[in-house]
């Protein structure tokens, strides 16, 4: 379901209308704006290949005089059987940063248009700069509103390394002196090697407290985006066992470090640090100028403080604020019921975890007493 070609019937000062990919791309180029890959036709292929999601449509938000002001590509997704739309890393604003009034008008136009043309949609997820009472924290998904962005447009590899903080340069150079560590672009054999790499992702998730998506998600991403837009880089010991890896997306002169994982040994030996340096050099050779490491800790997401500290070693600029994602209810009552259901689910899980911990403690205490008695009897 998409909006028609004509403007939304509820437009106020500005308007919103549906456009095709070529018009979307041309507007971005005319504004000298590099689109996030999630807003491109390449990402449409990924969405179309995944169960439970599909491209929904592309929109342009225009000022009263018809000047394009923002672009939005939306994906239709599903949570607990309820459909919603997600504009990943959008709206893409053209020119100056948006005012609070512009963000509010865009939300109003979009919500009213969605209600009219696809009334089953429960909420829309978009990225905004300005706080507003109508914005809700995300259901189930972790948001981030700070990241680390590296400038890889340097004269050569040494100049890129010199741009790191002293601690980052030290850790990379230490790893590079280890001749057992080797670094590889394995994009062309991703299908063959990813089974091994997925096990490292599971290990990383257990260590850092996150749940990996099913293995097929990453394979589908690599396959559908293709080598022009998705690269796989791996650090290995002696060209054999994998110690760290990353998936980078590429669109135009921008790139994003979408996924990364490492073994405990890879972390200790700084293989992950040196791999980040190597992949930045390889991305520069592919025409990338700006590289987003995608996510760092903030007041909203303190869970990312650790990973943000790691990423922060590679630039003196530290983390930068970006528009964070928010849920915008389209059907407020249904959205409220979803929030209540998920809150109850989390309370049940939390209570179950505390009960298991308590039972484990009781068992541990009894076992400890038995061991002490046996030792005393001896």
ABEGO torsion letter per residue (X at the ends): XBBBABBBAABBABBBBBBBAAAAAAAAAAAGBBBBAAABAAAAAAAAABBGBBBAEBBBBBBAAGBBABBBBBBBBBBGGBBBBBBBGOBBBBEBBBBAAAAAAAAAAAAAAAAAABAABABBBBBBABBBAABBBBBGBBBBABBBBBBABBABAAAAAAABBAAAAAAAAAAAABAABBBBBAAAAAAAAAAAAAAAAAAAAAAAGBBBBBAAAAAAAAAAAEAAABBBBBBBBGGBBBABBBBBBBBEABBBBABBBBBAAAAAAGAAAAAAAAAAAAAAAAGBABBBAGEBBBAABAAAAAAAAAAAAABAAEBBBBBBBBBBBABAAAAAAAAAAAAAAAAAAAAAAAAAAAAAAAAAAAAAAAAAAAAAAX
